[in-house]
Amino acid sequence: MAFELPKLPYEYTALEPHIDARTMEIHHSKHHNAYVTNLNAAIAGTDAENLSIEDICKNISKYPMAVRNNGGGHFNHSLFWSILGNNGSKPSAKLQAAIEADLGGMEKLKEDFNKAATTRFGSGWAWLCVEGGKLKICSTPNQDNPLMDVVTDCNGAPIMGLDVWEHAYYLHYQNRRPDYCSAFWSIINWDEVSRRFEAAL
């Protein structure tokens, strides 16, 4: 079962002006597509061909670096596309209560999440995860993610992620990563983040 590039649930223009259509098109059709192609090549003829991308990530130490980089790239981007959208949604009551209890409220979540994203040196991701029934914020380098058994300081079930590789924002924001991180809060599909939160509990 070869992995496939997921179709976006919206048009490339849907996230403007926060993320421009050209960036979305290149990011999805070129960058993510390359991760899928390279992942399929890396797992050809191995047991990983029959596993879900989540199970591959959870056992990533068993596989070569090509699987770690491209498998992470596929999982991370698939999650990223799903939690974006200009739909005016809000966190569910249950998620909002957890944000208050575990993270000190929405403004503190934004502050700490943006800090995780802007201080990640080089390329990587910022994450909102559920670990032991509680929310936490952390970040990973490159295409690593909190599911991976090689990641030691950012674990849990990721329910929201922000791509801070330069290809995610450079055309529009150039070196202004903080501006990109701030814009992210205007295009979150909280219905999907809330769904993932419920599933992770």
C-alpha positions in Angstrom: 0.0 0.0 0.0 1.9 3.1 -1.2 1.3 6.3 0.6 -0.4 9.1 -1.3 -0.4 12.9 -1.2 -3.6 13.9 0.6 -5.9 16.2 -1.3 -6.3 19.5 0.5 -9.8 20.2 2.0 -9.7 23.7 0.6 -8.2 25.7 -2.4 -4.7 27.0 -2.4 -6.1 30.5 -2.1 -8.2 29.7 1.0 -5.7 30.8 3.6 -4.9 34.2 2.0 -3.7 36.7 3.0 -2.1 34.8 5.9 -0.5 32.1 3.7 -0.4 33.0 0.0 -1.6 30.6 -2.7 1.8 30.3 -4.4 3.4 29.1 -1.1 0.6 26.7 -0.5 0.8 25.3 -4.0 4.6 24.8 -3.9 4.5 23.5 -0.3 1.8 20.9 -1.0 2.4 19.8 -4.6 6.2 19.9 -4.5 7.6 19.6 -1.0 4.9 17.3 0.5 4.7 15.3 -2.7 8.5 14.7 -2.6 8.2 13.4 0.9 5.6 10.9 -0.2 7.5 9.8 -3.2 10.8 9.4 -1.2 9.0 7.6 1.6 7.5 5.1 -0.7 10.9 4.4 -2.3 12.5 4.1 1.2 10.0 1.5 2.5 9.6 -0.5 -0.8 10.0 -4.2 0.0 10.1 -3.8 3.8 7.5 -4.5 6.5 6.8 -0.8 6.7 4.8 -1.0 3.4 2.0 -2.6 5.5 2.0 -0.1 8.4 0.2 3.2 9.0 2.3 6.3 9.0 1.6 6.6 12.7 3.0 3.1 13.4 6.0 3.8 11.3 6.7 7.0 13.3 6.2 5.2 16.6 8.9 2.6 15.6 11.1 5.0 13.6 14.3 3.8 15.3 14.0 0.5 13.4 14.2 2.3 10.0 16.9 4.2 8.0 17.2 8.0 8.2 15.4 8.3 4.8 12.3 6.8 6.4 12.6 9.1 9.4 12.9 12.2 7.3 10.3 11.4 4.7 7.9 9.6 6.9 8.0 12.5 9.3 7.6 14.9 6.5 4.5 13.0 5.3 2.9 12.7 8.7 3.7 16.3 9.8 2.4 17.9 6.6 -0.8 15.7 6.6 -1.6 16.9 10.1 -0.7 20.5 9.2 -3.1 20.7 6.3 -5.9 19.3 8.3 -5.7 21.8 11.1 -5.7 24.8 8.8 -8.8 26.7 7.4 -10.5 30.1 7.5 -13.7 28.7 9.1 -14.1 31.0 12.1 -14.1 27.9 14.4 -13.3 28.0 18.2 -11.9 25.3 20.5 -14.6 22.9 21.9 -15.6 23.5 25.5 -13.6 20.5 26.5 -10.4 21.7 24.7 -10.9 25.3 26.0 -11.2 24.0 29.5 -7.9 22.1 29.1 -6.2 25.1 27.6 -7.2 27.1 30.7 -6.2 24.3 33.2 -3.0 23.1 31.6 -1.6 26.1 29.7 -3.0 29.1 31.5 -5.5 30.2 28.9 -5.6 31.0 25.2 -3.3 34.1 25.3 -0.6 32.1 27.2 -1.0 29.2 24.7 -0.4 31.6 21.9 2.6 33.2 23.6 4.3 29.9 24.5 3.5 28.2 21.2 4.9 31.2 19.3 8.0 31.1 21.4 8.5 27.3 20.7 8.1 28.1 17.0 10.3 31.2 16.8 13.1 29.8 18.9 13.4 26.5 17.0 16.8 27.0 15.4 16.9 26.1 11.7 14.1 24.0 10.4 11.5 22.2 12.4 8.0 22.2 14.0 6.1 23.6 17.0 3.5 21.3 18.5 0.5 21.2 20.8 0.3 17.7 22.2 -1.6 15.6 24.6 0.5 13.6 27.1 -1.0 11.8 30.1 -4.3 13.5 29.5 -2.7 17.0 29.7 -1.8 19.6 27.0 1.8 20.5 26.4 3.8 22.7 24.0 7.1 21.6 22.5 9.1 21.6 19.3 11.1 19.2 17.2 13.9 19.7 14.6 13.7 18.8 10.9 10.8 16.4 10.2 10.8 14.7 13.6 7.5 14.6 15.5 6.2 13.7 19.0 5.2 10.2 18.0 8.7 9.1 17.2 10.5 6.8 19.6 13.8 8.7 19.0 12.3 11.9 20.2 13.0 12.3 24.0 12.0 15.9 24.9 8.7 16.4 22.9 6.4 13.4 23.3 2.7 12.8 23.2 -0.2 12.8 20.7 0.2 15.8 18.4 -3.1 17.6 17.9 -1.7 20.8 16.3 1.5 21.6 14.5 3.2 24.6 12.8 5.7 24.1 10.1 8.6 26.5 10.6 10.8 25.4 7.7 11.5 28.4 5.5 9.7 26.9 2.6 6.4 27.2 4.6 6.6 31.0 4.7 9.6 32.6 2.9 7.8 33.8 -0.3 5.5 36.0 1.8 7.3 36.6 5.0 11.0 36.3 4.1 12.9 36.2 7.4 10.0 37.3 9.5 9.1 34.0 11.1 7.4 35.7 14.1 4.9 37.4 11.7 4.1 34.1 10.1 3.6 32.5 13.6 1.3 35.3 14.6 -0.7 34.9 11.3 -1.2 31.2 12.0 -3.7 31.9 14.7 -6.1 33.4 12.2 -6.3 30.2 10.1 -6.6 27.4 12.6 -9.4 24.9 12.1 -10.3 24.5 15.8 -12.9 21.9 15.0 -10.2 19.5 13.8 -7.8 20.4 16.6 -10.7 19.7 19.1 -11.5 16.4 17.3 -7.9 15.3 17.6 -7.9 16.4 21.3 -10.9 14.1 22.0 -9.3 11.2 20.1 -6.0 11.6 22.1 -7.7 11.4 25.5 
